[in-house]
Amino acid sequence: MASNLLVNRKEDVVNVNTQGGRYGNALQAAAEKEPNRLCGFSSSRGADVNAQGGFYGNALQAAAAKGIEPVVRLLLERGADVNAKGGRYGSALQAAAFEGTEPIVRLLLERGADVNAQGGPYGNALRAAKRLRHESIVQLLLTHGA
């Protein structure tokens, strides 16, 4: 399990930042597949919270796309870049806007997410929210300057 690599890691046994596969790295895999196991995660164990790669681009975008607010909070507390770009949606804010997870959109905006960041298949968070008619998120983004 990916989360075991992050929580129970023994020094010099495994490199938790090894890149490859659908998820890019162990942290991104755990953020999507085993979010409840990440409560014991500590960046001091060597996992790079901003590692890029894989389907979602980074662990924050994976957690935002899956609507897992506690993991989004944890990653932000551990120093995840709220404006990291890349991956399936372009950014964590675009992922949350597209998937309709308003609490995560609010959290990301509170933590400084760039409401007008460009990239990804929808161009920006506003267009991502409009795509699936998430009207309350559209209004929230407009209120924040989109």
Secondary structure, DSSP 8 states (H G I E B T S, - for coil): -HHHHHHS--TTT--TT--BTTTBSHHHHHHHH-GGGGGG--GGGS--TT--BTTTBSHHHHHHHHT-HHHHHHHHHTT--TT--BTTTBSHHHHHHHHT-HHHHHHHHHTT--TT--BTTTBSHHHHHHHTT-HHHHHHHHHTT-
